[in-house]
Amino acid sequence: MSQYTKGKWKAISVPFENGQQYVICCGKTVASVKTRIGDNYLISAAVNACIAVNPDNPQAATEAIGDMYAALNLILKATQFDGYLPNARSSWKIIRDKCVKAINKADGRE
């Protein structure tokens, strides 16, 4: 895992020679300069969310987002039924396996 600046990232506007510039920073570390503040808010929110999921390896969390989303969708679909589900046991095993795989990926164990 590559090193990263620990702490909460934020998007801010700073004075610049031709007006305002928008940057993403963590303490005194500036990681990005963009012309649109919306880009910086999106990037800083994504970085903070990945740090919250896996503070030791936020990159692993970024790589697991798609898998986690798919696993949660399976859970949602599996819990939206009425009546008897004949293959419930095998369905839950598939769902559990996908959840475990996504969590392991987010934890950097895959």
GROMACS elastic network, one bead per residue, 0.5 to 0.9 nm:
[ bonds ]
;  ai    aj funct       b0    kb
    1    56     6  0.85920   500
    1    57     6  0.63693   500
    1    58     6  0.88072   500
    1    59     6  0.74862   500
    1    60     6  0.83725   500
    1   108     6  0.88227   500
    2    57     6  0.82396   500
    2    59     6  0.83318   500
    3     6     6  0.88870   500
    3    57     6  0.86537   500
    4    57     6  0.89359   500
    4    58     6  0.87146   500
    5     8     6  0.89900   500
    5     9     6  0.89732   500
    5    26     6  0.70730   500
    5    27     6  0.89677   500
    5    29     6  0.75726   500
    6     9     6  0.86459   500
    6    26     6  0.76788   500
    6    51     6  0.85247   500
    6    55     6  0.83873   500
    7    26     6  0.61820   500
    7    27     6  0.76396   500
    7    48     6  0.84219   500
    7    51     6  0.87175   500
    8    25     6  0.84950   500
    8    26     6  0.59785   500
    8    27     6  0.81606   500
    8    44     6  0.83547   500
    8    47     6  0.86392   500
    8    48     6  0.63039   500
    8    51     6  0.87201   500
    9    24     6  0.66847   500
    9    25     6  0.55133   500
    9    27     6  0.79028   500
    9    43     6  0.89584   500
    9    44     6  0.53944   500
    9    45     6  0.76777   500
    9    47     6  0.72675   500
    9    48     6  0.64093   500
   10    23     6  0.82441   500
   10    24     6  0.55702   500
   10    25     6  0.56209   500
   10    26     6  0.65858   500
   10    40     6  0.78375   500
   10    41     6  0.70725   500
   10    43     6  0.88411   500
   10    44     6  0.54787   500
   10    45     6  0.77225   500
   10    48     6  0.87265   500
   11    22     6  0.68968   500
   11    23     6  0.56725   500
   11    25     6  0.65526   500
   11    37     6  0.71758   500
   11    38     6  0.87039   500
   11    39     6  0.88324   500
   11    40     6  0.52758   500
   11    41     6  0.53641   500
   11    42     6  0.87247   500
   11    43     6  0.83959   500
   11    44     6  0.63915   500
   11    45     6  0.89053   500
   12    21     6  0.83954   500
   12    22     6  0.56634   500
   12    23     6  0.55472   500
   12    24     6  0.64612   500
   12    25     6  0.76536   500
   12    37     6  0.77456   500
   12    40     6  0.80304   500
   12    41     6  0.85327   500
   13    20     6  0.62055   500
   13    21     6  0.56460   500
   13    23     6  0.63839   500
   13    24     6  0.89581   500
   13    37     6  0.76506   500
   14    19     6  0.85772   500
   14    20     6  0.55504   500
   14    21     6  0.53532   500
   14    22     6  0.61967   500
   14    23     6  0.73768   500
   15    18     6  0.82209   500
   15    19     6  0.59717   500
   15    21     6  0.62667   500
   15    22     6  0.87938   500
   16    19     6  0.51450   500
   16    20     6  0.51148   500
   16    21     6  0.58479   500
   17    20     6  0.77873   500
   17    21     6  0.89750   500
   18    21     6  0.85490   500
   20    35     6  0.87016   500
   21    33     6  0.70193   500
   21    34     6  0.70397   500
   21    35     6  0.63342   500
   21    36     6  0.84209   500
   21    37     6  0.84090   500
   22    32     6  0.83318   500
   22    33     6  0.58266   500
   22    34     6  0.55624   500
   22    35     6  0.61300   500
   22    36     6  0.67863   500
   22    37     6  0.55862   500
   22    40     6  0.71249   500
   23    30     6  0.67195   500
   23    31     6  0.73442   500
   23    32     6  0.54855   500
   23    34     6  0.62409   500
   23    35     6  0.85965   500
   23    37     6  0.78088   500
   23    40     6  0.65439   500
   24    29     6  0.84151   500
   24    30     6  0.57900   500
   24    31     6  0.56344   500
   24    32     6  0.52870   500
   24    33     6  0.67732   500
   24    34     6  0.84201   500
   24    40     6  0.58200   500
   24    41     6  0.79424   500
   24    43     6  0.78846   500
   24    44     6  0.65419   500
   25    28     6  0.67167   500
   25    29     6  0.53556   500
   25    31     6  0.58578   500
   25    32     6  0.75134   500
   25    44     6  0.82482   500
   26    29     6  0.51747   500
   26    30     6  0.66311   500
   26    31     6  0.80475   500
   27    30     6  0.80211   500
   30    33     6  0.78914   500
   32    40     6  0.77534   500
   33    36     6  0.89648   500
   33    40     6  0.80510   500
   34    37     6  0.69106   500
   34    39     6  0.70180   500
   34    40     6  0.68076   500
   35    38     6  0.89945   500
   35    39     6  0.82465   500
   35    40     6  0.89140   500
   36    39     6  0.56741   500
   36    40     6  0.71276   500
   37    40     6  0.51955   500
   37    41     6  0.63635   500
   37    42     6  0.87349   500
   38    41     6  0.51480   500
   38    42     6  0.62148   500
   38    43     6  0.86430   500
   39    42     6  0.51919   500
   39    43     6  0.61662   500
   39    44     6  0.86058   500
   40    43     6  0.50851   500
   40    44     6  0.59731   500
   40    45     6  0.83650   500
   41    44     6  0.52797   500
   41    45     6  0.59998   500
   41    46     6  0.85153   500
   42    45     6  0.52427   500
   42    46     6  0.61500   500
   42    47     6  0.86591   500
   43    46     6  0.51515   500
   43    47     6  0.61673   500
   43    48     6  0.86030   500
   44    47     6  0.51370   500
   44    48     6  0.60900   500
   44    49     6  0.85358   500
   45    48     6  0.51530   500
   45    49     6  0.60771   500
   45    50     6  0.86541   500
   46    49     6  0.51273   500
   46    50     6  0.62388   500
   46    51     6  0.86203   500
   46    62     6  0.84859   500
   47    50     6  0.52391   500
   47    51     6  0.62091   500
   47    52     6  0.86576   500
   47    58     6  0.76090   500
   47    62     6  0.85678   500
   48    51     6  0.50572   500
   48    52     6  0.61675   500
   48    53     6  0.87672   500
   48    58     6  0.87682   500
   49    52     6  0.50299   500
   49    53     6  0.63595   500
   49    54     6  0.87766   500
   49    58     6  0.85125   500
   49    61     6  0.87443   500
   50    53     6  0.51072   500
   50    54     6  0.61912   500
   50    55     6  0.74568   500
   50    57     6  0.83789   500
   50    59     6  0.72544   500
   50    60     6  0.82753   500
   50    61     6  0.53950   500
   50    62     6  0.61375   500
   50   106     6  0.88202   500
   51    54     6  0.52138   500
   51    56     6  0.76124   500
   51    57     6  0.74273   500
   51    59     6  0.84780   500
   51    61     6  0.78326   500
   52    55     6  0.58449   500
   52    58     6  0.79377   500
   53    57     6  0.88167   500
   53    58     6  0.71140   500
   53    61     6  0.63510   500
   53   106     6  0.73515   500
   53   107     6  0.80870   500
   54    57     6  0.53997   500
   54    58     6  0.51283   500
   54    59     6  0.83424   500
   54    60     6  0.75344   500
   54    61     6  0.61413   500
   54   106     6  0.68422   500
   54   107     6  0.61514   500
   54   108     6  0.83907   500
   55    58     6  0.57938   500
   56   107     6  0.85184   500
   56   108     6  0.89967   500
   57    60     6  0.56145   500
   57    61     6  0.70494   500
   57   106     6  0.82534   500
   57   107     6  0.71971   500
   57   108     6  0.66750   500
   58    61     6  0.50303   500
   58    62     6  0.64962   500
   58    63     6  0.88908   500
   58   106     6  0.79586   500
   58   107     6  0.85411   500
   58   108     6  0.86847   500
   59    62     6  0.51223   500
   59    63     6  0.64580   500
   59    64     6  0.88294   500
   59   106     6  0.82474   500
   59   108     6  0.82407   500
   60    63     6  0.51691   500
   60    64     6  0.63540   500
   60    65     6  0.89668   500
   60   105     6  0.61988   500
   60   107     6  0.63163   500
   60   109     6  0.85289   500
   60   110     6  0.87643   500
   61    64     6  0.51325   500
   61    65     6  0.63763   500
   61   103     6  0.86565   500
   61   105     6  0.70389   500
   61   107     6  0.67157   500
   61   108     6  0.74448   500
   62    65     6  0.55537   500
   62    66     6  0.84299   500
   62   106     6  0.72970   500
   63    66     6  0.72876   500
   63    67     6  0.82202   500
   63   105     6  0.72146   500
   63   106     6  0.69667   500
   64    67     6  0.52708   500
   64    68     6  0.60603   500
   64    69     6  0.85567   500
   64   101     6  0.88776   500
   64   102     6  0.57381   500
   64   103     6  0.74348   500
   64   104     6  0.84406   500
   64   105     6  0.53713   500
   64   107     6  0.86412   500
   64   108     6  0.88582   500
   65    68     6  0.51557   500
   65    69     6  0.61012   500
   65    70     6  0.86391   500
   65   102     6  0.78081   500
   65   105     6  0.89682   500
   65   106     6  0.75448   500
   66    69     6  0.51246   500
   66    70     6  0.62251   500
   66    71     6  0.86539   500
   66   102     6  0.83462   500
   67    70     6  0.51287   500
   67    71     6  0.61432   500
   67    72     6  0.86179   500
   67    98     6  0.76497   500
   67    99     6  0.80125   500
   67   101     6  0.78289   500
   67   102     6  0.51198   500
   67   103     6  0.85220   500
   67   105     6  0.83433   500
   68    71     6  0.50684   500
   68    72     6  0.61318   500
   68    73     6  0.85488   500
   68    98     6  0.81311   500
   68    99     6  0.67292   500
   68   101     6  0.85198   500
   68   102     6  0.50376   500
   68   103     6  0.70607   500
   68   105     6  0.89790   500
   68   106     6  0.83321   500
   69    72     6  0.52020   500
   69    73     6  0.62011   500
   69    74     6  0.87445   500
   69   102     6  0.86609   500
   70    73     6  0.50638   500
   70    74     6  0.63409   500
   70    75     6  0.88063   500
   70    98     6  0.82210   500
   70    99     6  0.87287   500
   70   102     6  0.87983   500
   71    74     6  0.51080   500
   71    75     6  0.63991   500
   71    76     6  0.87366   500
   71    95     6  0.65502   500
   71    96     6  0.82925   500
   71    97     6  0.89210   500
   71    98     6  0.56404   500
   71    99     6  0.53371   500
   71   100     6  0.89807   500
   71   101     6  0.89931   500
   71   102     6  0.72841   500
   72    75     6  0.50117   500
   72    76     6  0.61940   500
   72    77     6  0.86613   500
   72    95     6  0.86260   500
   72    99     6  0.75871   500
   73    76     6  0.50025   500
   73    77     6  0.61753   500
   73    78     6  0.85169   500
   74    77     6  0.51307   500
   74    78     6  0.59997   500
   74    79     6  0.85896   500
   74    95     6  0.63191   500
   74    98     6  0.87520   500
   75    78     6  0.50917   500
   75    79     6  0.62161   500
   75    80     6  0.87807   500
   75    92     6  0.84547   500
   75    95     6  0.65744   500
   75    96     6  0.88119   500
   75    99     6  0.89543   500
   76    79     6  0.53794   500
   76    80     6  0.64904   500
   77    80     6  0.53284   500
   77    81     6  0.78308   500
   78    81     6  0.69123   500
   78    88     6  0.85494   500
   78    91     6  0.77143   500
   78    92     6  0.79651   500
   78    95     6  0.84430   500
   79    82     6  0.89637   500
   81    84     6  0.83416   500
   81    85     6  0.79707   500
   82    85     6  0.82524   500
   84    88     6  0.85850   500
   85    88     6  0.53505   500
   85    89     6  0.88820   500
   86    89     6  0.80875   500
   87    90     6  0.55838   500
   87    91     6  0.60173   500
   87    92     6  0.86271   500
   88    92     6  0.60419   500
   88    93     6  0.85820   500
   89    92     6  0.53401   500
   89    93     6  0.63827   500
   89    94     6  0.89035   500
   90    93     6  0.50444   500
   90    94     6  0.63579   500
   90    95     6  0.86783   500
   91    94     6  0.52543   500
   91    95     6  0.62654   500
   91    96     6  0.85795   500
   92    96     6  0.58651   500
   92    97     6  0.84024   500
   93    96     6  0.50102   500
   93    97     6  0.60131   500
   93    98     6  0.85642   500
   94    97     6  0.51601   500
   94    98     6  0.62673   500
   94    99     6  0.86552   500
   95    98     6  0.52079   500
   95    99     6  0.61839   500
   95   100     6  0.86287   500
   96    99     6  0.50489   500
   96   100     6  0.60778   500
   96   101     6  0.85165   500
   97   100     6  0.51339   500
   97   101     6  0.61074   500
   97   102     6  0.86385   500
   98   101     6  0.50531   500
   98   102     6  0.61641   500
   98   103     6  0.85930   500
   99   102     6  0.51531   500
   99   103     6  0.61034   500
   99   104     6  0.84545   500
  100   103     6  0.51682   500
  100   104     6  0.59597   500
  100   105     6  0.84650   500
  101   104     6  0.51455   500
  101   105     6  0.61330   500
  101   106     6  0.86675   500
  101   110     6  0.77092   500
  102   105     6  0.50794   500
  102   106     6  0.62058   500
  102   107     6  0.86000   500
  102   110     6  0.88606   500
  103   106     6  0.50064   500
  103   107     6  0.60985   500
  103   108     6  0.85729   500
  103   109     6  0.86102   500
  104   108     6  0.61933   500
  104   109     6  0.50413   500
  104   110     6  0.58599   500
  105   108     6  0.50114   500
  105   109     6  0.56332   500
  106   109     6  0.76023   500
  106   110     6  0.82663   500
  107   110     6  0.79470   500
